[in-house]
Amino acid sequence: MEPLSGSVNAAVPQAEADPFSGPVPNISPWNFTVLAVLMFVVTSLSLTENFLVMFVTFRFKQLRQPLNYVIVNLALADFLVSLSGGLISFLTNARGFFFLGQWACVLEGFAVTFFGIVALWSLAVLSFERFFVICRPLGNIRLQSKHAVLGLIFVWTFSFIWTFPPVLGWNRYTVSKIGTTCEPDWYSTNITDHSYIITFFVTCFILPLGVIFFCYGKLLRKLRKVSHGRLATARKPERQVTRMVVVMIVAFMVGWTPYAAFSILVTAHPTVQLDPRLAAIPAFFSKTAAVYNPIIYVFMNKQVTNRGRTRCELVQTAGLLDAAVNIYMS
């Protein structure tokens, strides 16, 4: 079987195989049109929804709590994923190849990876916040705004440390098989590149997932113990928030796990032959994760829904008063 010509290696001697000069051979243009439409819809929804989450949180003082700091950070990460990766992906698919050049490829690959890991570590911090609030491992010590800020500084610093090395030469950000997006070089057979991929998965996937599973394992045991009585009633709001965070984590994992599994597969078997369209599915599906969290946050957060309902009632009341004044004046 002939190797597919849409290799991820950017340095290809044949001009026709250069991903920066033309589309991947043997792929019909309509495939790129479908991907461009998908990225336009996903990017538009994500930018709108995540901007609204950030705006509403900053607009209403009651929502400025340590938990919501982390949720806003998650919304910011998703917003930036869509602004960088989503927008560039829409443009490149509209043209059918990565016409922006190698520097933009490195920028997109780094940005999507960096902000995606920020989002995953934000969910790990959310899990720890729920564990700390409900299980109270340090007694009556409560999380304050300064603790949330320190957690976010850790998230951004740690994510940057482990996603920037490919820019410096430890592995690299290069064009994917479909030729319209960029990512770490999963297909490299170089032992140095493999060492980065292994380190990346441990620090940016296995470790945050370990934090999430540990925190929610403790949470489930704690919530079972307080499932009856006055303590359960007193902690009902915390249980509702915990359910919201669980749904957000599940939604994120649904979006990103196929891409993580695919990346592990091709790292373990870099010579595997895959149709570029098949190889592109996990990467493009992962970008839809930026759409889920704002919807979950709005519909499962009673603070947000109550503020929105109050706002609507105030607008309706103002409209009725205005109508009454007009009738009186006439």
Wavefront OBJ file of the C-alpha trace (Angstrom):
o trace
v 0.000 0.000 0.000
v 1.399 3.379 -1.020
v 2.024 5.854 1.837
v -0.452 8.683 2.016
v 1.067 11.881 0.666
v -0.470 14.092 3.347
v 2.365 13.488 5.810
v 2.705 15.722 8.815
v 6.363 16.378 8.087
v 6.616 19.965 6.933
v 9.981 19.625 5.205
v 9.182 17.658 2.052
v 11.444 17.795 -0.976
v 8.646 17.536 -3.529
v 6.945 20.861 -4.092
v 3.584 19.228 -4.712
v 3.696 17.689 -1.208
v 4.496 20.978 0.553
v 1.519 21.612 2.893
v 2.089 25.379 2.686
v 1.771 25.567 -1.103
v -1.323 23.515 -1.936
v -3.980 21.043 -0.744
v -3.232 17.452 0.207
v -3.539 15.307 -2.950
v -6.512 12.993 -3.496
v -8.870 14.916 -1.199
v -11.897 16.506 -2.872
v -12.462 20.238 -2.226
v -15.898 19.595 -0.706
v -14.209 17.955 2.310
v -12.483 21.232 3.144
v -15.726 23.137 2.572
v -17.492 20.946 5.148
v -14.677 21.517 7.655
v -14.729 25.271 7.003
v -18.487 25.438 7.647
v -18.087 23.336 10.810
v -15.318 25.589 12.111
v -17.320 28.731 11.297
v -20.305 27.478 13.311
v -18.227 26.150 16.229
v -16.012 29.249 16.387
v -18.960 31.667 16.223
v -20.845 29.843 18.981
v -17.784 29.492 21.198
v -16.701 33.130 20.897
v -20.231 34.377 21.612
v -20.969 32.038 24.513
v -17.640 32.364 26.294
v -17.653 36.146 25.913
v -21.110 36.257 27.512
v -19.916 34.115 30.447
v -17.028 36.506 31.066
v -19.219 39.590 30.602
v -21.996 38.397 32.926
v -19.525 37.404 35.649
v -17.775 40.775 35.583
v -21.097 42.633 35.217
v -22.669 41.229 38.406
v -20.678 41.559 41.614
v -22.540 38.641 43.205
v -20.901 36.267 40.734
v -17.340 37.311 41.608
v -16.536 34.344 43.817
v -13.452 32.068 43.886
v -15.296 29.283 42.037
v -16.418 31.656 39.297
v -12.869 33.000 38.906
v -11.857 29.536 37.733
v -14.933 29.207 35.498
v -14.161 32.579 33.903
v -10.589 31.382 33.380
v -11.986 28.304 31.640
v -14.201 30.530 29.484
v -11.183 32.701 28.635
v -9.136 29.650 27.617
v -11.980 28.348 25.424
v -12.441 31.834 23.944
v -8.742 32.026 23.042
v -8.743 28.491 21.598
v -11.528 29.535 19.244
v -10.038 32.945 18.498
v -6.674 31.476 17.506
v -7.214 27.876 16.427
v -10.835 28.138 15.340
v -10.441 31.277 13.252
v -7.215 30.117 11.585
v -8.704 26.674 10.952
v -11.752 28.240 9.284
v -9.542 30.333 6.990
v -7.201 27.484 6.050
v -10.037 25.060 5.334
v -11.760 27.703 3.237
v -8.584 27.774 1.094
v -7.984 24.017 1.310
v -4.448 24.191 2.706
v -2.353 26.014 5.302
v -1.645 29.059 3.145
v -0.563 31.240 6.100
v 2.932 29.758 6.219
v 5.119 28.029 8.760
v 5.157 30.814 11.384
v 1.350 30.792 11.555
v 1.435 26.991 11.778
v 3.689 27.164 14.836
v 1.482 29.898 16.325
v -1.741 27.930 15.826
v -0.256 24.661 17.044
v 1.126 26.294 20.184
v -1.992 28.393 20.892
v -4.478 25.524 20.579
v -2.297 23.189 22.655
v -1.524 25.822 25.297
v -5.094 27.074 25.773
v -6.462 23.523 25.627
v -4.165 22.468 28.476
v -5.097 25.624 30.411
v -8.742 24.544 30.082
v -8.001 21.007 31.296
v -5.971 22.218 34.287
v -8.746 24.732 35.062
v -11.124 21.789 35.376
v -8.606 20.098 37.690
v -8.525 23.254 39.848
v -12.347 23.290 39.842
v -12.312 19.700 41.083
v -9.870 20.604 43.855
v -12.042 23.601 44.802
v -15.096 21.328 45.143
v -13.038 18.830 47.184
v -11.707 21.599 49.455
v -15.124 23.215 50.014
v -17.091 20.033 50.687
v -14.528 17.693 52.256
v -12.765 20.481 54.221
v -9.392 18.709 54.573
v -8.014 21.726 56.502
v -11.000 22.169 58.796
v -12.677 25.574 58.749
v -10.112 27.184 56.442
v -12.001 28.458 53.389
v -10.860 29.214 49.888
v -10.611 32.920 49.231
v -10.060 35.029 46.132
v -6.292 35.079 46.647
v -6.221 31.270 46.644
v -8.157 31.196 43.359
v -5.728 33.699 41.818
v -2.733 31.607 42.927
v -4.362 28.537 41.404
v -4.838 30.340 38.093
v -1.228 31.564 38.084
v -0.153 27.940 38.525
v -2.442 26.807 35.670
v -1.101 29.328 33.138
v 2.555 28.952 34.178
v 2.528 25.147 34.271
v 0.680 24.900 30.942
v 3.141 27.283 29.283
v 6.168 25.377 30.598
v 5.026 22.132 28.956
v 3.574 23.466 25.685
v 6.315 25.927 24.682
v 9.260 23.462 24.269
v 8.257 22.456 20.681
v 8.740 26.102 19.686
v 12.319 25.838 20.971
v 13.070 22.539 19.233
v 12.040 19.796 21.675
v 9.600 18.205 19.233
v 7.841 20.744 16.956
v 4.482 22.123 15.861
v 3.827 20.999 12.304
v 1.022 20.471 9.793
v -1.427 17.637 10.418
v -2.286 14.984 7.834
v -5.296 16.929 6.544
v -3.011 19.887 5.836
v -5.159 22.653 7.341
v -4.327 22.514 11.054
v -1.133 22.276 13.098
v -0.242 20.178 16.121
v 2.739 18.580 17.905
v 4.584 16.104 15.719
v 2.964 12.894 16.942
v 4.390 10.921 13.995
v 8.075 11.575 14.624
v 10.293 8.525 15.119
v 13.020 10.585 16.796
v 13.700 9.458 20.386
v 13.998 13.089 21.560
v 10.594 13.932 20.095
v 9.152 10.824 21.743
v 10.532 11.901 25.107
v 8.633 15.185 24.805
v 5.380 13.456 23.851
v 5.644 11.126 26.862
v 6.447 14.042 29.194
v 3.600 16.077 27.698
v 1.025 13.339 28.237
v 2.133 12.732 31.824
v 2.160 16.410 32.874
v -0.729 17.733 30.785
v -3.152 14.824 30.570
v -2.534 12.052 33.100
v -1.649 14.387 36.001
v -4.718 16.703 35.741
v -6.959 13.681 35.222
v -5.417 12.120 38.314
v -6.270 15.256 40.310
v -9.843 15.185 38.979
v -10.403 11.496 39.765
v -8.822 11.775 43.225
v -10.920 14.821 44.189
v -14.177 13.363 42.955
v -13.471 9.989 44.506
v -13.184 11.743 47.872
v -16.215 13.893 47.066
v -18.467 10.950 46.270
v -17.639 9.257 49.569
v -18.242 12.468 51.486
v -21.556 13.206 49.763
v -22.818 9.690 50.468
v -22.202 10.242 54.188
v -24.199 13.495 54.229
v -26.992 12.379 51.898
v -29.559 12.599 54.728
v -30.424 15.054 57.459
v -29.920 18.751 58.042
v -26.304 18.701 56.872
v -27.439 17.463 53.471
v -29.996 20.274 53.257
v -27.444 22.862 54.326
v -25.038 21.697 51.637
v -27.588 21.355 48.854
v -26.234 24.412 46.931
v -22.736 22.947 47.097
v -24.019 19.653 45.742
v -25.687 21.459 42.838
v -22.461 23.288 41.998
v -20.556 20.008 42.246
v -22.930 18.383 39.756
v -22.371 21.306 37.387
v -18.591 20.879 37.572
v -18.939 17.105 37.002
v -20.975 17.713 33.846
v -18.412 20.250 32.626
v -15.596 17.741 33.136
v -17.510 14.959 31.369
v -18.280 17.275 28.431
v -14.626 18.296 28.173
v -13.484 14.673 28.263
v -15.998 13.698 25.578
v -14.503 16.389 23.361
v -10.804 15.790 24.009
v -10.433 12.070 24.821
v -10.741 10.871 21.171
v -7.942 13.265 20.168
v -5.777 12.185 23.109
v -6.353 8.504 22.263
v -5.562 9.161 18.604
v -2.350 10.997 19.542
v -1.233 8.122 21.776
v -1.952 5.664 18.950
v 0.126 7.462 16.326
v 2.916 8.160 18.843
v 3.140 4.450 19.630
v 2.868 3.537 15.919
v 4.269 6.530 13.968
v 4.363 4.613 10.680
v 0.645 3.804 10.760
v -1.130 4.669 7.501
v -4.342 6.651 8.000
v -6.624 8.447 5.597
v -6.104 12.201 6.269
v -9.858 12.692 6.634
v -10.066 9.971 9.279
v -7.043 11.378 11.109
v -8.650 14.839 11.140
v -11.877 13.794 12.894
v -10.538 13.691 16.510
v -8.729 17.040 16.155
v -11.739 18.885 14.756
v -14.125 17.200 17.207
v -11.957 18.392 20.120
v -12.539 22.009 19.082
v -16.261 21.602 19.783
v -15.460 21.263 23.518
v -15.215 25.064 23.728
v -18.971 25.280 23.027
v -20.227 22.980 25.805
v -19.025 24.597 29.013
v -20.760 28.005 28.658
v -24.102 26.249 28.061
v -23.603 24.003 31.095
v -22.516 26.955 33.241
v -25.569 29.051 32.341
v -28.220 26.345 32.683
v -26.851 24.606 35.791
v -25.719 27.685 37.743
v -28.678 29.063 39.678
v -26.844 32.309 40.429
v -26.596 33.063 36.719
v -30.158 32.034 35.912
v -31.514 34.032 38.861
v -29.573 37.129 37.814
v -30.785 36.703 34.255
v -34.391 36.277 35.416
v -34.126 39.365 37.625
v -32.673 41.335 34.731
v -35.525 40.290 32.443
v -38.092 41.219 35.090
v -36.499 44.667 35.487
v -36.571 45.198 31.718
v -40.238 44.129 31.560
v -41.128 46.409 34.489
v -39.346 49.330 32.850
v -41.248 48.646 29.639
v -44.598 48.605 31.452
v -43.809 51.857 33.278
v -42.779 53.494 30.019
v -46.031 52.350 28.375
v -48.059 53.665 31.339
v -46.358 57.063 31.149
v -47.043 57.281 27.421
v -50.723 56.451 27.965
v -50.960 59.040 30.752
v -49.267 61.734 28.665
v -51.551 61.060 25.715
l 1 2 3 4 5 6 7 8 9 10 11 12 13 14 15 16 17 18 19 20 21 22 23 24 25 26 27 28 29 30 31 32 33 34 35 36 37 38 39 40 41 42 43 44 45 46 47 48 49 50 51 52 53 54 55 56 57 58 59 60 61 62 63 64 65 66 67 68 69 70 71 72 73 74 75 76 77 78 79 80 81 82 83 84 85 86 87 88 89 90 91 92 93 94 95 96 97 98 99 100 101 102 103 104 105 106 107 108 109 110 111 112 113 114 115 116 117 118 119 120 121 122 123 124 125 126 127 128 129 130 131 132 133 134 135 136 137 138 139 140 141 142 143 144 145 146 147 148 149 150 151 152 153 154 155 156 157 158 159 160 161 162 163 164 165 166 167 168 169 170 171 172 173 174 175 176 177 178 179 180 181 182 183 184 185 186 187 188 189 190 191 192 193 194 195 196 197 198 199 200 201 202 203 204 205 206 207 208 209 210 211 212 213 214 215 216 217 218 219 220 221 222 223 224 225 226 227 228 229 230 231 232 233 234 235 236 237 238 239 240 241 242 243 244 245 246 247 248 249 250 251 252 253 254 255 256 257 258 259 260 261 262 263 264 265 266 267 268 269 270 271 272 273 274 275 276 277 278 279 280 281 282 283 284 285 286 287 288 289 290 291 292 293 294 295 296 297 298 299 300 301 302 303 304 305 306 307 308 309 310 311 312 313 314 315 316 317 318 319 320 321 322 323 324 325 326 327 328 329 330
